[in-house]
Amino acid sequence: MIKSLVPPPGPPRVLALAQLVCRTGDGAYYICAALFFTRVVGLSPVQMGLGLTVAWSVALVLSVPLGHLADRKGPRGTAAALFVGAGLAVASYLFISSFALFAVGACAYAVCQRGGSAAQQALLAGLIPKERVTQVRAHVQSSYNAGLAVGAGLGGLALVFDRREAYYAVFALNALAFFAASFVLSRLPAVAPSAPATPEAAGTSVFKDRPYIVLSVLNTLLLLHIPLVDIALPLWISEHTAAPTWLLSVMFMLNTVAVVLFQVRVSNGVTGLESASRYVFLGSVLLAAGCVVFAFSGSGDSAWVAGVLLLVAVAVQAVGEMMQAAGAWELSFGLAPEGKHGQYQAFFGNGTTVAEMVGPLALTGLIVYWGAPGWILLGGLFVAAASALRPVVRWGARVREAEAATRLATRTAPLDNVEAQQPS
């Protein structure tokens, strides 16, 4: 078991290490950010929420241009530079004293963090053989969750002290983690920048790729499971079930540990577009099943029954989440044209940002205020989106095959003309 968690040597191990280091700092930051900005900086909760919303909106707009930059200038240097920028942005939080400065720092952090992540995915696509991309991506995701868990522990330690100096230490740690991740990525082999688009390839911009756009939208709907644990479930448990609220921490740890231990193993079954589509569908069915169990957890007065149902639901959803993620990774890389992974991964990755921005409001209204029928509707949405995804994948595969045939014909045409001009 432990041996299977360690990525293969070479680029896979370095990419996973960079993710582990980077997300350890982010995990500590996420735990302490709200209290730091409100207690130490003196922002109101409304100011903090507004600043973060603006920041992630700016990152959403700029992520694809930054991904295109990674394609044209090389993903290794772009990722390293943007992670340095993210570290400097986090370090700037130590010196802010107003909402305006906070908004500027938050925008810089969000833009560099999202752009750096997209460039890192392009680097992975350039260094790893296509048939191994999903398995390596699973190792990176496992490291992502492990880093968040370790960082959350460090952030929790800072909360125990609850002093200005402890919060400063957490933000300094996050900045240093980004600098260290940048250094680690810089040790990887360089990936050659893509050549300027030819007239034949100009149509493969992600904004003109209709199958990929529809695929990304459907995947965004499936990603609404992300805000469940930290937004909807606390309110559901406290207002609709007899379970104790401390059970939420157990559920969070169960989800995190499951991904760390089993994401790689689950991803081994994804070997191409067809198996990826099947995994996304089956994973979404499990997400829907978890929603049904969540709905029943609020139907009785027994804390024990509610607690057991909540733990079963989060376990089922953890498996569904891993299957859905593994399939989505294969689809996002497999349907992106070579040399354009920066902009394509940035666009696909924006689904996570949108889900985290829209999800809290949507899930609060759907689940907290509507109750059990809201859970059932959410589960139905997961299944419907996954069902619609399979024909979209086949559509995207046909588009890629047609583009490949066009490029082949363009390359062979000059040779045919030369042969035709040779004297017989």
FILUM-947793 format. One line per 3 residues: number of its first residue (from 0); their letters; for each residue x, y, z of C-alpha. Coordinates in nm, 4 decimals. Example, Ala and Ser with C-alpha at 12.3 -4.5 7.8 and 13.67 -1.06 7.14 Angstrom:
! residues 2
0 = as = 1.2300/-0.4500/0.7800  1.3670/-0.1060/0.7140
END
This chain:
! residues 424
0 = mik = 0.0000/0.0000/0.0000  0.2648/0.2540/0.1079  0.4886/0.1694/-0.1874
3 = slv = 0.2050/0.2346/-0.4321  0.1583/0.5841/-0.2885  0.5120/0.6904/-0.3828
6 = ppp = 0.5242/0.8311/-0.7383  0.7667/0.6750/-0.9882  1.1116/0.8395/-0.9951
9 = gpp = 1.1799/1.1239/-1.2340  0.9300/1.3929/-1.3356  0.6277/1.2241/-1.1677
12 = rvl = 0.7983/1.2312/-0.8277  0.9211/1.5887/-0.8717  0.5759/1.7105/-0.9793
15 = ala = 0.4157/1.5395/-0.6785  0.6785/1.6871/-0.4443  0.6151/2.0371/-0.5755
18 = qlv = 0.2414/1.9893/-0.5159  0.2981/1.8511/-0.1649  0.5149/2.1468/-0.0661
21 = crt = 0.2886/2.4063/-0.2241  -0.0374/2.2732/-0.0752  0.1105/2.2328/0.2718
24 = gdg = 0.1459/2.6098/0.2800  -0.2029/2.6561/0.1321  -0.3572/2.4201/0.3877
27 = ayy = -0.2238/2.6276/0.6749  -0.3339/2.9474/0.4994  -0.6918/2.8277/0.4445
30 = ica = -0.7328/2.7422/0.8130  -0.6085/3.0795/0.9373  -0.7048/3.3257/0.6628
33 = alf = -1.0500/3.4268/0.7881  -0.9365/3.4958/1.1451  -0.6197/3.6707/1.0304
36 = ftr = -0.7969/3.9129/0.7982  -1.0757/3.9914/1.0452  -0.8882/3.9924/1.3769
39 = vvg = -0.5369/4.1026/1.2818  -0.5936/4.3165/0.9705  -0.9309/4.4431/1.0911
42 = lsp = -1.1430/4.3722/0.7829  -1.5123/4.3022/0.8214  -1.6417/3.9622/0.7031
45 = vqm = -1.8208/4.1420/0.4180  -1.4997/4.3145/0.3069  -1.3077/3.9880/0.3195
48 = glg = -1.5731/3.8043/0.1177  -1.5956/4.0826/-0.1394  -1.2189/4.1005/-0.1798
51 = ltv = -1.1869/3.7245/-0.2319  -1.4777/3.7188/-0.4779  -1.3177/3.9968/-0.6828
54 = aws = -0.9801/3.8205/-0.6684  -1.1064/3.4860/-0.7941  -1.3154/3.6588/-1.0614
57 = val = -1.0007/3.8287/-1.1930  -0.8182/3.4943/-1.1836  -1.1037/3.3377/-1.3780
60 = vls = -1.0663/3.5959/-1.6552  -0.6867/3.5834/-1.6752  -0.6284/3.2096/-1.6349
63 = vpl = -0.6646/3.1176/-2.0041  -0.4371/3.4019/-2.1277  -0.1780/3.2865/-1.8730
66 = ghl = -0.2217/2.9293/-1.9933  -0.1621/3.0487/-2.3488  0.1510/3.2248/-2.2232
69 = adr = 0.2713/2.8954/-2.0779  0.2200/2.7275/-2.4168  0.4134/2.9971/-2.6040
72 = kgp = 0.6946/3.0639/-2.3531  0.7291/2.7178/-2.1996  0.5324/2.5775/-1.9024
75 = rgt = 0.8282/2.5158/-1.6706  0.9500/2.8750/-1.6569  0.5944/3.0122/-1.6516
78 = aaa = 0.4886/2.7889/-1.3611  0.8032/2.8694/-1.1624  0.7623/3.2447/-1.2173
81 = lfv = 0.3929/3.2453/-1.1252  0.4553/3.0459/-0.8067  0.7165/3.3024/-0.7068
84 = gag = 0.4522/3.5682/-0.7717  0.2031/3.3796/-0.5525  0.4608/3.3612/-0.2742
87 = lav = 0.5257/3.7349/-0.2941  0.1505/3.8014/-0.2900  0.1072/3.5943/0.0272
90 = asy = 0.4050/3.7677/0.1856  0.2418/4.1029/0.1108  -0.0420/4.0102/0.3486
93 = lfi = 0.2010/4.0640/0.6353  0.2118/4.4348/0.5541  -0.1454/4.5194/0.4535
96 = ssf = -0.3541/4.7524/0.6670  -0.6551/4.8393/0.4482  -0.9183/4.6808/0.2283
99 = alf = -0.7639/4.8272/-0.0897  -0.4246/4.6682/-0.0197  -0.5933/4.3409/0.0719
102 = avg = -0.7853/4.3384/-0.2580  -0.4658/4.3995/-0.4569  -0.2778/4.1244/-0.2732
105 = aca = -0.5682/3.8819/-0.3039  -0.5932/3.9445/-0.6799  -0.2204/3.8878/-0.7243
108 = yav = -0.2365/3.5666/-0.5206  -0.5411/3.4268/-0.7031  -0.4068/3.5086/-1.0505
111 = cqr = -0.0603/3.3631/-0.9842  -0.1946/3.0573/-0.8047  -0.4446/2.9691/-1.0799
114 = ggs = -0.2056/3.0539/-1.3626  0.0752/2.8586/-1.1993  -0.1461/2.5541/-1.1547
117 = aaq = -0.2478/2.5610/-1.5225  0.1156/2.5913/-1.6302  0.2018/2.3011/-1.4007
120 = qal = -0.0617/2.0850/-1.5746  0.0844/2.1799/-1.9127  0.4288/2.0833/-1.7815
123 = lag = 0.2915/1.7459/-1.6730  0.1381/1.6909/-2.0181  0.4687/1.7783/-2.1849
126 = lip = 0.6854/1.5510/-1.9690  0.4666/1.2435/-1.9176  0.3695/0.9977/-2.1944
129 = ker = 0.0037/1.0339/-2.2847  -0.0913/0.6860/-2.1638  0.0458/0.7620/-1.8132
132 = vtq = -0.0915/1.1139/-1.7654  -0.3943/1.0135/-1.5570  -0.1936/0.7879/-1.3245
135 = vra = 0.0679/1.0595/-1.2650  -0.2085/1.3156/-1.2177  -0.3524/1.0848/-0.9515
138 = hvq = -0.0186/1.0868/-0.7666  -0.0165/1.4666/-0.7868  -0.3731/1.4823/-0.6505
141 = ssy = -0.2823/1.2465/-0.3667  0.0065/1.4785/-0.2800  -0.2342/1.7731/-0.3038
144 = nag = -0.4619/1.6268/-0.0373  -0.1724/1.5146/0.1809  -0.0273/1.8658/0.1715
147 = lav = -0.3618/2.0222/0.2620  -0.3993/1.7811/0.5555  -0.0510/1.8540/0.6913
150 = gag = -0.0996/2.2258/0.6376  -0.4372/2.2176/0.8110  -0.2667/2.0625/1.1128
153 = lgg = -0.0072/2.3393/1.1186  -0.2788/2.6003/1.0779  -0.4721/2.4441/1.3642
156 = lal = -0.1635/2.4753/1.5818  -0.1519/2.8471/1.5024  -0.5174/2.8756/1.6027
159 = vfd = -0.4346/2.7229/1.9413  -0.1926/3.0098/2.0095  -0.4273/3.2632/1.8433
162 = rre = -0.1630/3.5352/1.8395  -0.0522/3.7791/1.5717  0.2910/3.6168/1.5591
165 = ayy = 0.1402/3.2722/1.4998  -0.0645/3.3991/1.2053  0.2420/3.5740/1.0649
168 = avf = 0.4330/3.2458/1.0860  0.1605/3.0692/0.8854  0.1648/3.3298/0.6078
171 = aln = 0.5449/3.3236/0.5985  0.5291/2.9439/0.5717  0.2856/2.9693/0.2798
174 = ala = 0.5103/3.2182/0.0979  0.8179/2.9991/0.1507  0.6230/2.6948/0.0300
177 = ffa = 0.5472/2.8673/-0.3000  0.9139/2.9672/-0.3378  1.0216/2.6084/-0.2645
180 = asf = 0.7684/2.4673/-0.5141  0.9006/2.7079/-0.7767  1.2552/2.5842/-0.7143
183 = vls = 1.1461/2.2191/-0.7329  0.9682/2.2745/-1.0658  1.2723/2.4538/-1.2063
186 = rlp = 1.4718/2.1296/-1.1636  1.2497/1.9486/-1.4152  1.3444/1.9204/-1.7835
189 = ava = 1.2188/2.2056/-1.9994  0.9246/2.1518/-2.2335  0.9655/2.3212/-2.5694
192 = psa = 0.7248/2.6117/-2.6265  0.4593/2.5544/-2.8896  0.5100/2.7107/-3.2293
195 = pat = 0.2881/3.0023/-3.3375  -0.0461/2.8796/-3.4631  -0.0682/2.8071/-3.8348
198 = pea = -0.3842/2.9010/-4.0271  -0.4879/2.5347/-4.0134  -0.4451/2.5221/-3.6310
201 = agt = -0.5895/2.8622/-3.5532  -0.9341/2.7133/-3.5000  -0.8121/2.5041/-3.2048
204 = svf = -0.8256/2.7934/-2.9591  -1.0134/2.6702/-2.6552  -1.2706/2.9480/-2.6995
207 = kdr = -1.3534/2.8082/-3.0459  -1.3526/2.4432/-2.9396  -1.7247/2.3810/-2.8821
210 = pyi = -1.6962/2.0172/-2.7641  -1.4340/2.1110/-2.5069  -1.6412/2.4062/-2.3853
213 = vls = -1.9485/2.1854/-2.3360  -1.7317/1.9210/-2.1658  -1.5940/2.1830/-1.9261
216 = vln = -1.9422/2.3148/-1.8428  -2.0726/1.9657/-1.7663  -1.7676/1.8938/-1.5525
219 = tll = -1.8277/2.2179/-1.3618  -2.1740/2.0904/-1.2665  -2.0161/1.7708/-1.1365
222 = llh = -1.7675/1.9748/-0.9331  -2.0482/2.1148/-0.7182  -1.9579/1.8357/-0.4773
225 = ipl = -1.6476/2.0371/-0.3784  -1.8229/2.3017/-0.1626  -2.0379/2.0388/0.0110
228 = vdi = -1.8048/1.9579/0.3009  -1.7027/2.3089/0.3996  -2.0216/2.5025/0.3103
231 = alp = -2.3418/2.2971/0.2916  -2.2720/2.0102/0.5310  -2.1976/2.2195/0.8426
234 = lwi = -2.5321/2.3954/0.8042  -2.7149/2.0729/0.7158  -2.5758/1.8882/1.0181
237 = seh = -2.6494/2.1694/1.2620  -2.9963/2.2578/1.1354  -3.1429/1.9370/0.9903
240 = taa = -2.9878/1.6397/1.1745  -2.9460/1.5178/1.5305  -2.5740/1.4484/1.4767
243 = ptw = -2.3114/1.6505/1.6659  -2.1376/1.9208/1.4637  -1.7905/1.7917/1.5571
246 = lls = -1.8642/1.4963/1.3270  -1.7844/1.7298/1.0376  -1.4119/1.7151/1.1182
249 = vmf = -1.4252/1.3344/1.1087  -1.5988/1.3476/0.7722  -1.3397/1.5913/0.6364
252 = mln = -1.0542/1.3681/0.7511  -1.2244/1.0592/0.6085  -1.2515/1.2228/0.2683
255 = tva = -0.8945/1.3528/0.2751  -0.7358/1.0256/0.3895  -0.9373/0.8261/0.1357
258 = vvl = -0.8067/1.0394/-0.1517  -0.4481/1.0190/-0.0251  -0.4594/0.6398/0.0112
261 = fqv = -0.6772/0.5296/-0.2807  -0.6772/0.7933/-0.5587  -0.3866/0.6309/-0.7423
264 = rvs = -0.5388/0.2840/-0.7177  -0.8801/0.4040/-0.8387  -0.7203/0.5882/-1.1319
267 = ngv = -0.5449/0.2769/-1.2614  -0.8671/0.1700/-1.4307  -0.8700/0.4735/-1.6614
270 = tgl = -0.6859/0.3884/-1.9823  -0.8514/0.6023/-2.2498  -1.1464/0.8200/-2.3404
273 = esa = -1.4013/0.5379/-2.3255  -1.3001/0.4159/-1.9809  -1.2752/0.7784/-1.8648
276 = sry = -1.6355/0.8462/-1.9707  -1.7467/0.5316/-1.7895  -1.5619/0.6333/-1.4723
279 = vfl = -1.7158/0.9801/-1.4759  -2.0639/0.8295/-1.5096  -2.0172/0.5670/-1.2378
282 = gsv = -1.8547/0.8234/-1.0097  -2.1467/1.0580/-1.0601  -2.3929/0.7798/-0.9771
285 = lla = -2.2062/0.7303/-0.6492  -2.2152/1.1046/-0.5828  -2.5911/1.0909/-0.6377
288 = agc = -2.6227/0.7886/-0.4068  -2.4350/0.9817/-0.1392  -2.6818/1.2690/-0.1805
291 = vvf = -2.9721/1.0295/-0.1193  -2.8096/0.9012/0.2010  -2.7457/1.2593/0.3133
294 = afs = -3.1154/1.3307/0.2594  -3.2158/1.0428/0.4905  -2.9711/1.1583/0.7609
297 = gsg = -3.2094/1.4380/0.8519  -3.5203/1.2226/0.8863  -3.4846/1.0954/1.2455
300 = dsa = -3.4113/1.2031/1.6029  -3.1298/0.9596/1.6776  -2.7811/1.1110/1.6823
303 = wva = -2.6292/0.7657/1.6287  -2.8373/0.6896/1.3211  -2.7761/1.0345/1.1749
306 = gvl = -2.4025/1.0037/1.2421  -2.3760/0.6617/1.0768  -2.5716/0.7797/0.7720
309 = llv = -2.3509/1.0885/0.7384  -2.0316/0.8789/0.7532  -2.1703/0.6303/0.4982
312 = ava = -2.2694/0.9148/0.2678  -1.9300/1.0849/0.2806  -1.7543/0.7493/0.2218
315 = vqa = -1.9690/0.6766/-0.0847  -1.9115/1.0266/-0.2161  -1.5359/0.9954/-0.1600
318 = vge = -1.5264/0.6948/-0.3942  -1.7460/0.8777/-0.6431  -1.5254/1.1853/-0.6233
321 = mmq = -1.2118/0.9799/-0.6965  -1.3714/0.8042/-0.9941  -1.5134/1.1271/-1.1342
324 = aag = -1.1793/1.3048/-1.0934  -0.9786/1.0281/-1.2611  -1.2107/1.0227/-1.5618
327 = awe = -1.2176/1.4013/-1.5885  -0.8368/1.4241/-1.5911  -0.8136/1.1764/-1.8784
330 = lsf = -1.0784/1.3654/-2.0748  -0.9241/1.7070/-2.0125  -0.5829/1.5957/-2.1391
333 = gla = -0.7026/1.3508/-2.4062  -0.9300/1.6005/-2.5826  -0.6813/1.8890/-2.5753
336 = peg = -0.4603/1.9391/-2.8844  -0.0867/1.9003/-2.8422  0.0960/2.2248/-2.7731
339 = khg = -0.2113/2.3919/-2.6229  -0.2362/2.2221/-2.2847  -0.1687/2.5475/-2.1004
342 = qyq = -0.4787/2.7297/-2.2217  -0.6928/2.4141/-2.2323  -0.6039/2.3043/-1.8771
345 = aff = -0.6596/2.6606/-1.7562  -1.0059/2.6658/-1.9107  -1.0972/2.3218/-1.7781
348 = gng = -0.9563/2.4071/-1.4357  -1.1758/2.7165/-1.4198  -1.4588/2.4763/-1.3429
351 = ttv = -1.3222/2.4379/-0.9911  -1.3114/2.8152/-0.9431  -1.6676/2.8559/-1.0729
354 = aem = -1.7939/2.5726/-0.8507  -1.6310/2.7296/-0.5458  -1.7763/3.0734/-0.6315
357 = vgp = -2.1288/2.9648/-0.7273  -2.1559/2.6528/-0.5128  -2.1961/2.8135/-0.1678
360 = lal = -2.4989/3.0176/-0.2723  -2.6531/2.7434/-0.4863  -2.6021/2.4650/-0.2329
363 = tgl = -2.7189/2.6739/0.0600  -3.0444/2.7521/-0.1161  -3.0887/2.4018/-0.2543
366 = ivy = -2.9999/2.1958/0.0535  -3.0216/2.4081/0.3663  -3.3495/2.5799/0.2842
369 = wga = -3.5174/2.3106/0.0734  -3.3967/2.0106/0.2715  -3.4135/1.6482/0.1555
372 = pgw = -3.5722/1.7266/-0.1859  -3.2746/1.9537/-0.2526  -3.0352/1.6626/-0.1946
375 = ill = -3.2357/1.4449/-0.4359  -3.2342/1.7195/-0.6995  -2.8585/1.7647/-0.6614
378 = ggl = -2.8037/1.3916/-0.7083  -3.0230/1.3961/-1.0186  -2.8164/1.6863/-1.1544
381 = fva = -2.4957/1.4818/-1.1131  -2.6386/1.1849/-1.3042  -2.7886/1.4015/-1.5782
384 = aas = -2.4625/1.5912/-1.6366  -2.2603/1.2694/-1.6512  -2.5105/1.1116/-1.8917
387 = alr = -2.4836/1.4104/-2.1260  -2.1056/1.3990/-2.1095  -2.0520/1.0724/-2.2985
390 = pvv = -2.1831/1.1907/-2.6396  -1.9871/1.5141/-2.5924  -1.6678/1.3112/-2.5499
393 = rwg = -1.7369/1.1240/-2.8735  -1.8018/1.4588/-3.0441  -1.4710/1.5961/-2.9181
396 = arv = -1.2837/1.2836/-3.0288  -1.4240/1.3198/-3.3822  -1.3124/1.6838/-3.3916
399 = rea = -0.9578/1.5902/-3.2854  -0.9443/1.3102/-3.5443  -1.0601/1.5479/-3.8182
402 = eaa = -0.7945/1.8026/-3.7186  -0.5264/1.5326/-3.7246  -0.6358/1.4225/-4.0725
405 = trl = -0.6271/1.7844/-4.1947  -0.2750/1.8364/-4.0599  -0.1589/1.5129/-4.2220
408 = atr = -0.3067/1.6153/-4.5557  -0.1443/1.9589/-4.5300  0.1977/1.8032/-4.4658
411 = tap = 0.1774/1.5511/-4.7496  0.0363/1.7885/-5.0144  0.3699/1.9611/-5.0921
414 = ldn = 0.5390/1.6224/-5.1319  0.2691/1.5112/-5.3747  0.3156/1.8300/-5.5771
417 = vea = 0.6920/1.7760/-5.5971  0.6484/1.4183/-5.7137  0.3966/1.5284/-5.9764
420 = qqp = 0.6450/1.7786/-6.1197  0.9234/1.5216/-6.1595  0.9835/1.4221/-6.5270
423 = s = 0.8664/1.0720/-6.6082
END
